[in-house]
Each structure stands twice: as structure tokens, then as C-alpha cells.
């Protein structure tokens, strides 16, 4: 009989394109993933991965097996959902993906509450960008994802995936002390022309949103510095190297030398919880979504919000 853990390793490689990326998504080491696939090759007496340059590619047999594995995972999920539903209690393992600022600002109190209230529920966190996590939910590699989209840059929900709103996260303009906009009570989007911007790298939700927002206001942005972490962007603002639009979730108190200015209109992003439709009745999913929504009001009101 084929081992599900080994099939999951192969399926992860087929989705992510490499052993290293599959290992990151599964929370294993690359050697552990390679060992699982080697055992699966012995089990099936089939070559599943072939070397190509510095990476690997799936053979035709491996692609067929990975597609079949996805169907098996859906059946297993339905069985686990039924058993958990009959018990009436959240149990088992739940893998949750969250983008960086939600993993820092929202997930810790929610997961701590779940551990206290439901000791038989084992929630595992993975920090993953929203562009990737929604597809991972649809493919069955992640049980639940915390994602977001912006007011003018909506993120589509894959087919077969359901979602619930967690809350709206407001965004402020951060400027260094002494900047011409630092004395303004409110900054309008027409005031954003000619600024040097600090932002996330291309391909991320926040980068795409910033560029679209500024262009909609008639500004062609000068993207001077790019950094994935909001805290790195804030440090660059504090050094006087530019301005940034940074959401409040997970931001914490601002350091000396940085001011948060209210924008008119106020930009906002909406946070969602995503899960597969087949897992909608699973108590672990409903309990986790409820915990996230319960903790949202306390984490949304952060110190260092906009001056006005």
C-alpha cells in the first residue's frame, strides 16, 4: 500500500517545483523530503524524479501519481472531517498559512487561545505570501490560510475554496521627521507626487497595490528601496531614505524619527480566512476562524497609528 506521507512529499514537489520549496511548505528539511520520495520510488519500483541542471523534474509517472495523490488527499480530508464532526471537538493537525504581518500580529494570541481551549488540536503555522497560500489551500497542501487584498487590488479566491472576512487593516503614510509632509494634518493622494518610496519587492500583493494606487493618483512612483519586512521599511524611513505606506497590523510602536500620517482617503486591506469547501464543517477550521475573528479588534488598534 502506498504511504500517504510519501505521496504528500511528491505532490508538494509537483506543486512547488523543487525539493527545497516543497520542504519549506511542508515544514521538513530538504533531505527528509528526498528520503520520502526515494522510499516511494522503491515502493513503486518507478523513477519519479530526474536530475536536470541543479534541480529535478518529475517523470511522466510521477506527474500521474501526484495527480492521483491529490484525489486521495481529498478523500482523506472528507473522512477526517466526518470523524471530527462526529466527535464535536477540534482535534488533529491543522496547518495554517499566514502572511508576515498577520503571523506576527494576529496569529500568536489566536493560536495561544486555541492551544488552551482545545489541547487535542495541533495547529502548525507557515509564513507564506497571499499570492501563494490561496493556491496551496486549493491543492490541499495547507488546511487554512490567512490572506489579504487591497481596496483596489482584489485577490481572487480559487474554485472550491471558501472564505470569511476577519477584518479591515488600515494603512498610514510613514515619513521621517523633518519631511515636508510631516507637519500636515492629513495627506491627500495628490500630495504623493515626487516622493522616494520604500516598498516590498515586485510580485507581492503590497507592491502591486502601491504602484496601482500611486498611478491612479497620477503619480509614477520612484521605488528607491525594496524590502520584504515592514520593520525593515520602517528602519529605512527612520534613516531618512524615503517614505512608505505601512499597514497597522503587526507594526507595533514606531521608532523615534518616524511619523505616521493619516491619508485621505484612507487605504485599507481586508483580511480573510480561506479553507477548502470540503473542510467547511470541520470543527478545527470553524474554531480557528472564530479565534482569528475574536482577536482581530484587539490587534487592529495598534500604538503609533496615524496623527491627525
PLY file of the C-alpha trace (Angstrom):
ply
format ascii 1.0
element vertex 308
property float x
property float y
property float z
element edge 307
property int vertex1
property int vertex2
end_header
0.00 0.00 0.00
1.27 3.47 -0.87
2.31 5.65 2.06
0.36 8.95 2.25
3.27 10.90 3.75
5.48 9.89 0.82
2.76 10.78 -1.66
2.39 14.15 0.05
6.12 14.81 -0.39
5.91 14.00 -4.12
2.77 16.12 -4.51
4.50 19.05 -2.79
7.42 18.85 -5.22
4.99 18.82 -8.15
3.25 21.94 -6.82
6.31 23.95 -5.75
8.72 22.85 -8.44
11.68 21.88 -6.26
12.58 19.74 -3.28
13.68 22.79 -1.28
10.44 24.70 -1.86
8.38 21.59 -1.06
10.32 21.15 2.19
9.61 24.76 3.22
5.88 24.34 2.57
5.70 21.04 4.46
7.89 22.17 7.35
10.51 19.45 6.69
14.16 19.53 5.73
15.03 19.01 2.03
16.81 15.75 2.93
13.66 14.46 4.63
11.60 15.16 1.50
14.22 13.48 -0.69
14.23 10.43 1.57
10.43 10.16 1.40
10.49 10.24 -2.40
13.37 7.73 -2.56
11.31 5.35 -0.43
8.31 5.94 -2.69
10.43 5.09 -5.72
11.41 1.79 -4.09
7.80 1.19 -3.11
6.52 1.76 -6.65
9.66 0.45 -8.42
9.44 3.61 -10.55
11.76 6.55 -11.19
9.89 9.65 -10.02
12.47 12.44 -10.12
15.15 13.10 -12.71
18.11 15.45 -12.38
18.07 18.47 -14.70
20.82 21.02 -14.16
20.84 21.94 -10.48
17.23 20.90 -9.95
14.89 17.99 -10.54
11.86 17.35 -12.75
9.02 14.90 -12.32
8.78 11.99 -14.71
5.50 11.29 -16.51
4.79 8.53 -13.98
5.42 10.95 -11.10
3.04 13.56 -12.53
0.32 10.93 -12.85
0.95 9.72 -9.30
0.90 13.31 -7.94
-2.46 13.97 -9.62
-3.89 10.76 -8.14
-2.47 11.71 -4.74
-4.42 14.98 -4.82
-7.64 12.98 -5.24
-6.64 10.71 -2.34
-5.96 13.69 -0.07
-9.47 14.99 -0.77
-10.95 11.63 0.25
-8.84 11.53 3.41
-9.89 15.09 4.26
-13.57 14.17 3.94
-13.05 11.18 6.23
-11.19 13.27 8.82
-13.86 15.97 8.66
-16.64 13.43 9.25
-14.85 11.86 12.24
-14.01 15.22 13.79
-17.55 16.44 13.23
-18.97 13.34 14.95
-16.71 13.93 17.95
-17.85 17.54 18.05
-14.42 18.77 19.14
-11.49 20.32 17.21
-8.80 17.62 17.01
-5.88 16.52 14.88
-3.41 18.66 12.99
-4.30 21.90 11.21
-1.69 23.61 9.01
-2.25 27.36 8.76
-0.51 29.71 6.32
-0.29 33.42 7.12
1.50 36.39 5.58
4.25 38.03 7.63
2.45 40.83 9.49
-0.54 38.63 10.36
1.80 35.86 11.52
3.40 38.41 13.83
0.38 40.48 14.90
-2.69 38.20 14.81
-1.71 34.53 14.92
0.17 34.40 18.27
-2.79 35.31 20.53
-5.25 33.29 18.45
-3.07 30.16 18.43
-2.34 30.52 22.16
-6.08 30.60 22.86
-6.69 27.54 20.68
-3.95 25.60 22.50
-5.57 26.44 25.83
-9.16 25.69 24.83
-8.53 22.68 22.56
-5.48 20.70 23.75
-6.12 17.90 21.24
-5.85 20.34 18.32
-2.32 20.72 16.91
-2.10 23.93 14.83
1.08 24.40 12.74
1.92 27.86 11.35
3.65 28.51 8.00
4.57 32.06 6.93
3.60 32.31 3.23
2.71 35.20 0.89
-1.01 35.53 -0.03
-0.17 35.12 -3.74
0.87 31.54 -2.93
-1.19 30.47 0.08
-4.62 30.55 -1.56
-3.46 28.09 -4.23
-1.90 25.86 -1.56
-5.28 25.68 0.19
-6.99 24.76 -3.08
-4.43 21.99 -3.69
-4.75 20.55 -0.19
-1.21 21.36 0.98
-2.48 23.89 3.55
-5.64 23.47 5.63
-6.37 27.16 6.25
-4.79 30.43 5.12
-4.91 33.99 6.36
-4.69 36.20 3.27
-5.44 39.79 2.36
-6.21 42.01 -0.56
-6.35 45.77 -1.02
-9.22 48.09 -1.80
-8.09 48.49 -5.44
-6.21 45.19 -5.88
-8.52 42.27 -5.13
-7.11 38.77 -4.77
-9.28 36.10 -6.45
-10.41 33.05 -4.48
-9.68 29.73 -6.23
-12.54 27.43 -7.18
-13.54 25.08 -4.36
-12.24 27.43 -1.66
-14.44 29.28 0.82
-13.55 32.37 2.81
-14.66 34.54 5.71
-13.75 38.15 6.45
-11.53 38.62 9.51
-11.33 42.42 9.46
-10.05 45.57 7.75
-6.49 46.75 8.32
-5.85 50.49 7.85
-2.68 51.85 6.29
-0.70 55.01 7.11
1.94 57.04 5.32
5.20 56.89 7.27
7.58 59.82 6.86
10.81 60.82 8.62
10.96 63.80 10.96
11.65 66.96 9.03
9.95 65.72 5.86
7.74 68.36 4.16
4.66 66.17 4.79
5.45 65.62 8.49
3.63 68.81 9.51
0.45 68.02 7.51
-2.64 67.05 9.49
-3.92 64.95 6.58
-2.09 63.89 3.41
-4.08 63.54 0.20
-3.06 61.28 -2.66
-2.32 64.28 -4.86
0.42 65.18 -2.33
2.30 61.93 -3.05
3.93 63.04 -6.30
7.70 63.24 -6.46
8.43 61.13 -3.36
11.08 58.43 -2.99
9.33 55.23 -1.94
10.32 52.30 0.23
8.21 49.26 -0.62
8.00 45.50 -0.90
9.58 43.71 -3.90
7.69 43.25 -7.21
5.32 40.28 -7.33
3.97 40.82 -3.82
0.41 41.96 -3.12
1.55 45.12 -1.32
3.97 46.16 -4.09
1.31 45.78 -6.78
-1.19 47.70 -4.67
1.19 50.63 -4.02
2.08 51.02 -7.69
-1.57 50.87 -8.77
-2.62 53.33 -6.03
0.01 55.91 -6.97
-0.60 55.59 -10.69
-4.34 56.03 -10.11
-3.46 59.33 -8.36
-1.40 60.43 -11.36
2.00 59.57 -9.83
4.67 57.45 -11.45
6.39 56.11 -8.31
10.13 56.26 -7.76
10.79 52.96 -5.96
14.09 53.73 -4.28
14.34 50.81 -1.81
12.66 47.40 -1.63
12.40 45.26 1.50
10.06 42.38 2.33
9.72 43.09 6.06
7.66 46.08 7.20
10.08 46.64 10.09
12.95 46.98 7.61
10.94 49.54 5.65
10.29 51.48 8.86
14.02 51.46 9.69
14.76 52.90 6.23
12.16 55.64 6.81
13.76 56.42 10.19
17.10 56.84 8.38
15.51 59.49 6.16
15.82 57.41 2.98
12.24 57.73 1.79
8.59 57.29 2.71
6.44 54.17 2.95
2.83 53.10 3.22
2.69 50.54 6.00
-0.40 48.78 7.41
-1.04 48.88 11.16
-1.33 45.13 11.80
1.82 43.81 13.44
3.56 47.17 13.11
3.97 47.96 16.79
5.19 51.30 18.18
7.09 53.45 15.71
10.74 54.25 16.45
11.97 57.81 17.08
12.24 59.80 13.89
9.20 58.28 12.15
5.76 59.83 11.92
2.52 58.19 10.78
0.32 60.50 8.76
-3.37 59.98 8.00
-4.20 59.60 4.32
-7.36 60.86 2.61
-8.91 58.57 1.52
-7.56 56.02 4.00
-6.13 52.95 2.23
-7.19 49.62 3.71
-6.67 45.94 3.13
-9.16 43.23 4.06
-8.04 40.05 5.80
-9.69 36.72 5.03
-9.53 33.16 6.27
-9.56 30.61 3.42
-10.29 26.88 3.56
-11.42 24.17 1.17
-15.16 23.73 0.81
-14.82 20.08 1.82
-13.44 21.12 5.23
-16.12 23.71 5.98
-17.78 21.50 8.63
-14.52 20.55 10.34
-14.57 21.84 13.95
-10.83 22.63 13.79
-11.46 25.04 10.91
-14.50 26.72 12.46
-12.78 27.08 15.86
-9.65 28.60 14.28
-11.61 31.07 12.14
-13.64 32.08 15.21
-10.45 32.66 17.23
-8.95 34.82 14.48
-12.08 36.95 14.25
-12.33 37.19 18.05
-8.81 38.55 18.41
-8.98 40.92 15.47
-10.36 44.00 17.35
-7.53 43.93 19.91
-4.72 43.62 17.35
-6.18 46.08 14.81
-5.82 49.04 17.19
-2.03 49.34 17.38
0.08 52.03 19.03
1.65 54.55 16.68
-1.41 54.92 14.43
-1.81 57.96 12.24
-1.52 61.51 13.53
-4.31 63.81 12.61
0 1
1 2
2 3
3 4
4 5
5 6
6 7
7 8
8 9
9 10
10 11
11 12
12 13
13 14
14 15
15 16
16 17
17 18
18 19
19 20
20 21
21 22
22 23
23 24
24 25
25 26
26 27
27 28
28 29
29 30
30 31
31 32
32 33
33 34
34 35
35 36
36 37
37 38
38 39
39 40
40 41
41 42
42 43
43 44
44 45
45 46
46 47
47 48
48 49
49 50
50 51
51 52
52 53
53 54
54 55
55 56
56 57
57 58
58 59
59 60
60 61
61 62
62 63
63 64
64 65
65 66
66 67
67 68
68 69
69 70
70 71
71 72
72 73
73 74
74 75
75 76
76 77
77 78
78 79
79 80
80 81
81 82
82 83
83 84
84 85
85 86
86 87
87 88
88 89
89 90
90 91
91 92
92 93
93 94
94 95
95 96
96 97
97 98
98 99
99 100
100 101
101 102
102 103
103 104
104 105
105 106
106 107
107 108
108 109
109 110
110 111
111 112
112 113
113 114
114 115
115 116
116 117
117 118
118 119
119 120
120 121
121 122
122 123
123 124
124 125
125 126
126 127
127 128
128 129
129 130
130 131
131 132
132 133
133 134
134 135
135 136
136 137
137 138
138 139
139 140
140 141
141 142
142 143
143 144
144 145
145 146
146 147
147 148
148 149
149 150
150 151
151 152
152 153
153 154
154 155
155 156
156 157
157 158
158 159
159 160
160 161
161 162
162 163
163 164
164 165
165 166
166 167
167 168
168 169
169 170
170 171
171 172
172 173
173 174
174 175
175 176
176 177
177 178
178 179
179 180
180 181
181 182
182 183
183 184
184 185
185 186
186 187
187 188
188 189
189 190
190 191
191 192
192 193
193 194
194 195
195 196
196 197
197 198
198 199
199 200
200 201
201 202
202 203
203 204
204 205
205 206
206 207
207 208
208 209
209 210
210 211
211 212
212 213
213 214
214 215
215 216
216 217
217 218
218 219
219 220
220 221
221 222
222 223
223 224
224 225
225 226
226 227
227 228
228 229
229 230
230 231
231 232
232 233
233 234
234 235
235 236
236 237
237 238
238 239
239 240
240 241
241 242
242 243
243 244
244 245
245 246
246 247
247 248
248 249
249 250
250 251
251 252
252 253
253 254
254 255
255 256
256 257
257 258
258 259
259 260
260 261
261 262
262 263
263 264
264 265
265 266
266 267
267 268
268 269
269 270
270 271
271 272
272 273
273 274
274 275
275 276
276 277
277 278
278 279
279 280
280 281
281 282
282 283
283 284
284 285
285 286
286 287
287 288
288 289
289 290
290 291
291 292
292 293
293 294
294 295
295 296
296 297
297 298
298 299
299 300
300 301
301 302
302 303
303 304
304 305
305 306
306 307
